[in-house]
Each structure stands twice: as C-alpha cells, then as structure tokens.
Amino acid sequence: MSTTAETATELANLSEKQHQILEFLRDEADDKTYFKSRLIADELDMSAKEVGTNMTAIERGEFDISVEKWGYSSSTTWMVTA
C-alpha cells in the first residue's frame, strides 16, 4: 500500500477532535516545534486531557507531520516536525 493510501485510510479513522488537532499542528508546525497539550487545548476549546488522549492516534499514524511525546512539565509537551 502506498503512503498516500495509508494516509487516506488513517485520516478516515481519525475522530473529529483528532482531525482538529492534526489541522492545528499542520498550520503551526512551520513556526513552532514544541507544543504543550494545555496550550493546544486552549486554542481548540478542549481540555488538556482530551488533547493528550487524542494525540496518541496522531503520534502513531502515518501523516505528513511527525509527533513525539517530548516531556512533561506543567503539561505534556509534544515535539512536532513537518
């Protein structure tokens, strides 16, 4: 299966919240590398817990950005690279 087909399949499997987070990260990844769950939550009107729970699907998926759990200090920090 090609990367494009895998991405389309994985995109179809994402929830609405996961789509929101993915789009936010795509939009912001060119300007920033590190994102805190609580700050993403503030931007998307979610809780930090909702963001953290939904980030794992993005972290494990085959998308045009790479997401890695980076650290924890007053909120989980995620390293995002485009």
PyMOL commands that set and color helices and strands:
alter all, ss='L'
color gray80, all
select helices_A, chain A and resi 3-12+16-28+37-44+48-60
alter helices_A, ss='H'
color red, helices_A
select strands_A, chain A and resi 34-36+66-72+76-81
alter strands_A, ss='S'
color yellow, strands_A
deselect
rebuild
show_as cartoon
